[in-house]
Amino acid sequence: MVIKKGRRVIELTQDQRDELNQLTRKKYATSFYAKRAKVILELDEGKSISEAGRVVEMERRHIYKWVDRYKAFGPEGLNDLQRPGRPKSNQAIH
């Protein structure tokens, strides 16, 4: 994977492309996770940050964050980080 400065173009291997494409199609993947994978794929196709943002409806500042996280951690970097505080409960409060 190569990320060029300036436009932050990403060049993925075929295996990386296949893995991200699978992530966008998985039933249990969150829509946010799939959107993040899609933006990486859009950049791999040579689109600019602005063009990719229009396609996936994401602001440029968020794209920069996800590109940096993907660069550092691979597909795992597209997951949300743990947040402080009490975990959400699935039980309804009456």
MDTraj code that builds the backbone (N, CA, C; nanometers):
import mdtraj as md
import numpy as np

residues = "MET VAL ILE LYS LYS GLY ARG ARG VAL ILE GLU LEU THR GLN ASP GLN ARG ASP GLU LEU ASN GLN LEU THR ARG LYS LYS TYR ALA THR SER PHE TYR ALA LYS ARG ALA LYS VAL ILE LEU GLU LEU ASP GLU GLY LYS SER ILE SER GLU ALA GLY ARG VAL VAL GLU MET GLU ARG ARG HIS ILE TYR LYS TRP VAL ASP ARG TYR LYS ALA PHE GLY PRO GLU GLY LEU ASN ASP LEU GLN ARG PRO GLY ARG PRO LYS SER ASN GLN ALA ILE HIS".split()
xyz = np.array([
    [0.0859, -0.1168, 0.0000],
    [0.0000, 0.0000, 0.0000],
    [0.0900, 0.1225, 0.0000],
    [0.0642, 0.2143, -0.0911],
    [0.1397, 0.3387, -0.1012],
    [0.0437, 0.4543, -0.0852],
    [0.0794, 0.5474, -0.0001],
    [-0.0003, 0.6688, 0.0135],
    [0.0890, 0.7842, -0.0255],
    [0.0523, 0.8544, -0.1310],
    [0.1306, 0.9676, -0.1794],
    [0.0858, 1.0933, -0.1073],
    [0.1821, 1.1790, -0.0769],
    [0.1481, 1.3042, -0.0102],
    [0.0690, 1.3927, -0.1045],
    [0.0029, 1.4906, -0.0482],
    [-0.0776, 1.5827, -0.1272],
    [-0.2191, 1.5320, -0.1388],
    [-0.2465, 1.4533, -0.2399],
    [-0.3818, 1.4025, -0.2627],
    [-0.4130, 1.2818, -0.1758],
    [-0.3143, 1.2275, -0.1065],
    [-0.3305, 1.1064, -0.0255],
    [-0.3895, 0.9925, -0.1067],
    [-0.3300, 0.9696, -0.2201],
    [-0.3724, 0.8599, -0.3056],
    [-0.3275, 0.7293, -0.2409],
    [-0.4155, 0.6337, -0.2440],
    [-0.3847, 0.5027, -0.1866],
    [-0.3764, 0.4018, -0.3001],
    [-0.2721, 0.3203, -0.2978],
    [-0.2594, 0.2119, -0.3947],
    [-0.2605, 0.0814, -0.3164],
    [-0.3674, 0.0064, -0.3322],
    [-0.3861, -0.1192, -0.2600],
    [-0.3425, -0.2376, -0.3460],
    [-0.3069, -0.3459, -0.2793],
    [-0.2840, -0.4709, -0.3509],
    [-0.4210, -0.5317, -0.3823],
    [-0.4232, -0.6293, -0.4689],
    [-0.5501, -0.6947, -0.5019],
    [-0.6102, -0.7617, -0.3790],
    [-0.5272, -0.8205, -0.2948],
    [-0.5766, -0.8841, -0.1719],
    [-0.6413, -0.7815, -0.0792],
    [-0.5791, -0.6645, -0.0663],
    [-0.6363, -0.5588, 0.0180],
    [-0.7694, -0.5105, -0.0395],
    [-0.7752, -0.4954, -0.1732],
    [-0.9001, -0.4547, -0.2389],
    [-1.0104, -0.5557, -0.2130],
    [-0.9765, -0.6836, -0.2296],
    [-1.0751, -0.7905, -0.2082],
    [-1.1271, -0.7887, -0.0643],
    [-1.0362, -0.7692, 0.0312],
    [-1.0764, -0.7675, 0.1716],
    [-1.1704, -0.6498, 0.1995],
    [-1.1381, -0.5319, 0.1478],
    [-1.2245, -0.4149, 0.1693],
    [-1.3589, -0.4314, 0.0991],
    [-1.3583, -0.4890, -0.0206],
    [-1.4846, -0.5141, -0.0899],
    [-1.5728, -0.6093, -0.0102],
    [-1.5129, -0.7110, 0.0497],
    [-1.5900, -0.8036, 0.1340],
    [-1.6486, -0.7308, 0.2545],
    [-1.5705, -0.6399, 0.3120],
    [-1.6183, -0.5658, 0.4285],
    [-1.7389, -0.4789, 0.3940],
    [-1.7449, -0.4270, 0.2729],
    [-1.8579, -0.3419, 0.2348],
    [-1.9843, -0.4237, 0.2125],
    [-1.9698, -0.5561, 0.1957],
    [-2.0853, -0.6411, 0.1662],
    [-2.1334, -0.7255, 0.2842],
    [-2.0563, -0.7311, 0.3910],
    [-2.0945, -0.8177, 0.5030],
    [-2.2208, -0.7678, 0.5697],
    [-2.3087, -0.8599, 0.5995],
    [-2.4376, -0.8255, 0.6600],
    [-2.4216, -0.7679, 0.7998],
    [-2.3246, -0.8176, 0.8753],
    [-2.3097, -0.7723, 1.0127],
    [-2.2206, -0.6488, 1.0270],
    [-2.1617, -0.6013, 0.9178],
    [-2.0794, -0.4809, 0.9247],
    [-2.1683, -0.3590, 0.9428],
    [-2.1250, -0.2678, 1.0278],
    [-2.2037, -0.1460, 1.0468],
    [-2.1952, -0.0620, 0.9202],
    [-2.2935, 0.0216, 0.9003],
    [-2.2925, 0.1067, 0.7817],
    [-2.1735, 0.2022, 0.7858],
    [-2.1328, 0.2440, 0.9064],
    [-2.0174, 0.3327, 0.9170],
    [-1.8903, 0.2611, 0.8732],
    [-1.8754, 0.1370, 0.9157],
    [-1.7582, 0.0573, 0.8814],
    [-1.7518, 0.0353, 0.7300],
    [-1.8647, 0.0022, 0.6701],
    [-1.8706, -0.0188, 0.5257],
    [-1.8386, 0.1114, 0.4507],
    [-1.8872, 0.2229, 0.5029],
    [-1.8623, 0.3529, 0.4408],
    [-1.7128, 0.3862, 0.4447],
    [-1.6490, 0.3552, 0.5550],
    [-1.5052, 0.3809, 0.5687],
    [-1.4246, 0.2951, 0.4716],
    [-1.4641, 0.1685, 0.4576],
    [-1.3969, 0.0806, 0.3621],
    [-1.4182, 0.1322, 0.2202],
    [-1.5382, 0.1796, 0.1910],
    [-1.5702, 0.2322, 0.0577],
    [-1.4851, 0.3546, 0.0250],
    [-1.4628, 0.4427, 0.1213],
    [-1.3827, 0.5618, 0.0933],
    [-1.2380, 0.5234, 0.0616],
    [-1.1841, 0.4218, 0.1288],
    [-1.0482, 0.3754, 0.0981],
    [-1.0438, 0.3196, -0.0443],
    [-1.1473, 0.2448, -0.0824],
    [-1.1534, 0.1906, -0.2189],
    [-1.1650, 0.3021, -0.3231],
    [-1.2430, 0.4044, -0.2934],
    [-1.2574, 0.5177, -0.3853],
    [-1.1234, 0.5881, -0.4064],
    [-1.0479, 0.6061, -0.2998],
    [-0.9172, 0.6697, -0.3111],
    [-0.8206, 0.5822, -0.3893],
    [-0.8313, 0.4505, -0.3720],
    [-0.7482, 0.3572, -0.4476],
    [-0.7752, 0.3684, -0.5978],
    [-0.8999, 0.4018, -0.6333],
    [-0.9357, 0.4171, -0.7746],
    [-0.8823, 0.5475, -0.8335],
    [-0.8182, 0.6293, -0.7498],
    [-0.7576, 0.7523, -0.8000],
    [-0.8397, 0.8780, -0.7770],
    [-0.9486, 0.8634, -0.7047],
    [-1.0315, 0.9808, -0.6775],
    [-0.9636, 1.0679, -0.5721],
    [-0.9914, 1.1975, -0.5778],
    [-0.9386, 1.2886, -0.4772],
    [-1.0178, 1.2724, -0.3483],
    [-0.9680, 1.3329, -0.2418],
    [-1.0385, 1.3302, -0.1137],
    [-1.1778, 1.3892, -0.1307],
    [-1.1870, 1.5014, -0.2013],
    [-1.3173, 1.5674, -0.2214],
    [-1.4127, 1.4797, -0.3013],
    [-1.3621, 1.4180, -0.4087],
    [-1.4474, 1.3309, -0.4910],
    [-1.4961, 1.2108, -0.4114],
    [-1.4054, 1.1487, -0.3372],
    [-1.4429, 1.0329, -0.2558],
    [-1.5449, 1.0739, -0.1500],
    [-1.5274, 1.1917, -0.0939],
    [-1.6212, 1.2415, 0.0069],
    [-1.7609, 1.2595, -0.0480],
    [-1.7693, 1.3066, -0.1713],
    [-1.9015, 1.3237, -0.2336],
    [-1.9677, 1.1880, -0.2580],
    [-1.8888, 1.0900, -0.2988],
    [-1.9440, 0.9567, -0.3276],
    [-2.0006, 0.8921, -0.2014],
    [-1.9265, 0.8982, -0.0921],
    [-1.9693, 0.8293, 0.0302],
    [-2.0356, 0.9230, 0.1309],
    [-2.0519, 1.0492, 0.0925],
    [-2.1156, 1.1498, 0.1787],
    [-2.0440, 1.1601, 0.3133],
    [-1.9139, 1.1917, 0.3058],
    [-1.8307, 1.2049, 0.4249],
    [-1.7462, 1.3310, 0.4098],
    [-1.7299, 1.4030, 0.5190],
    [-1.6495, 1.5240, 0.5159],
    [-1.5015, 1.4905, 0.5006],
    [-1.4284, 1.5839, 0.4365],
    [-1.2860, 1.5618, 0.4112],
    [-1.2073, 1.5360, 0.5386],
    [-1.2383, 1.6104, 0.6446],
    [-1.1613, 1.5938, 0.7689],
    [-1.1766, 1.4522, 0.8249],
    [-1.2927, 1.3925, 0.8040],
    [-1.3133, 1.2550, 0.8504],
    [-1.2380, 1.1569, 0.7601],
    [-1.2354, 1.1856, 0.6329],
    [-1.1626, 1.0979, 0.5397],
    [-1.0146, 1.0949, 0.5751],
    [-0.9565, 1.2116, 0.6034],
    [-0.8156, 1.2156, 0.6425],
    [-0.7911, 1.1264, 0.7648],
    [-0.8817, 1.1316, 0.8610],
    [-0.8668, 1.0507, 0.9822],
    [-0.8690, 0.9026, 0.9479],
    [-0.9663, 0.8613, 0.8661],
    [-0.9779, 0.7186, 0.8350],
    [-0.8651, 0.6702, 0.7458],
    [-0.8143, 0.7544, 0.6574],
    [-0.6987, 0.7166, 0.5757],
    [-0.5780, 0.6942, 0.6659],
    [-0.5559, 0.7865, 0.7596],
    [-0.4423, 0.7718, 0.8508],
    [-0.4557, 0.6467, 0.9368],
    [-0.5778, 0.6195, 0.9841],
    [-0.5990, 0.4995, 1.0663],
    [-0.5831, 0.3722, 0.9840],
    [-0.6297, 0.3746, 0.8582],
    [-0.6119, 0.2572, 0.7720],
    [-0.4636, 0.2349, 0.7449],
    [-0.3925, 0.3431, 0.7206],
    [-0.2486, 0.3338, 0.6943],
    [-0.1759, 0.2731, 0.8140],
    [-0.2133, 0.3134, 0.9342],
    [-0.1456, 0.2669, 1.0546],
    [-0.1867, 0.1258, 1.0973],
    [-0.3163, 0.0921, 1.0834],
    [-0.3674, -0.0321, 1.1413],
    [-0.4336, -0.1272, 1.0425],
    [-0.4423, -0.0906, 0.9157],
    [-0.5101, -0.1763, 0.8189],
    [-0.6602, -0.1741, 0.8413],
    [-0.7324, -0.2761, 0.7983],
    [-0.8780, -0.2784, 0.8115],
    [-0.9268, -0.2627, 0.9561],
    [-0.8493, -0.3083, 1.0524],
    [-0.8887, -0.2934, 1.1925],
    [-0.8969, -0.1462, 1.2328],
    [-0.8208, -0.0613, 1.1652],
    [-0.8235, 0.0811, 1.1948],
    [-0.9539, 0.1483, 1.1560],
    [-1.0381, 0.0796, 1.0786],
    [-1.1658, 0.1368, 1.0365],
    [-1.2757, 0.1154, 1.1413],
    [-1.2451, 0.0385, 1.2453],
    [-1.3402, 0.0180, 1.3551],
    [-1.3418, 0.1394, 1.4465],
    [-1.4529, 0.1586, 1.5154],
    [-1.4603, 0.2621, 1.6171],
    [-1.3737, 0.2219, 1.7354],
    [-1.3148, 0.3216, 1.8002],
    [-1.2378, 0.2958, 1.9209],
    [-1.3319, 0.2855, 2.0401],
    [-1.2847, 0.2210, 2.1456],
    [-1.3625, 0.2148, 2.2686],
    [-1.3823, 0.3564, 2.3204],
    [-1.4987, 0.3840, 2.3707],
    [-1.5292, 0.5153, 2.4259],
    [-1.5425, 0.5025, 2.5770],
    [-1.5047, 0.6084, 2.6476],
    [-1.5175, 0.6023, 2.7928],
    [-1.6632, 0.6044, 2.8356],
    [-1.6865, 0.5558, 2.9551],
    [-1.8229, 0.5589, 3.0077],
    [-1.8853, 0.4223, 3.0122],
    [-2.0069, 0.4216, 3.0562],
    [-2.0821, 0.2985, 3.0730],
    [-2.1222, 0.2433, 2.9364],
    [-2.1041, 0.1111, 2.9158],
    [-2.1455, 0.0515, 2.7888],
    [-2.2970, 0.0606, 2.7712],
    [-2.3411, 0.0676, 2.6469],
    [-2.4847, 0.0716, 2.6192],
    [-2.5485, -0.0597, 2.6612],
    [-2.6700, -0.0502, 2.7105],
    [-2.7448, -0.1678, 2.7506],
    [-2.8516, -0.1969, 2.6461],
    [-2.8752, -0.3227, 2.6201],
    [-2.9772, -0.3622, 2.5229],
    [-3.1159, -0.3703, 2.5856],
    [-3.1231, -0.3543, 2.7162],
    [-3.2511, -0.3647, 2.7853],
    [-3.3220, -0.2303, 2.7830],
    [-3.4495, -0.2338, 2.7567],
    [-3.5305, -0.1114, 2.7571],
    [-3.5549, -0.0679, 2.9004],
    [-3.5538, 0.0617, 2.9217],
    [-3.5798, 0.1163, 3.0548],
    [-3.7264, 0.1568, 3.0596],
    [-3.7984, 0.1109, 3.1633],
    [-3.9412, 0.1420, 3.1774],
    [-3.9627, 0.2403, 3.2869],
])
top = md.Topology()
chain = top.add_chain()
for i, resn in enumerate(residues, 1):
    res = top.add_residue(resn, chain, resSeq=i)
    for name in ("N", "CA", "C"):
        top.add_atom(name, md.element.get_by_symbol(name[0]), res)
traj = md.Trajectory(xyz[None], top)
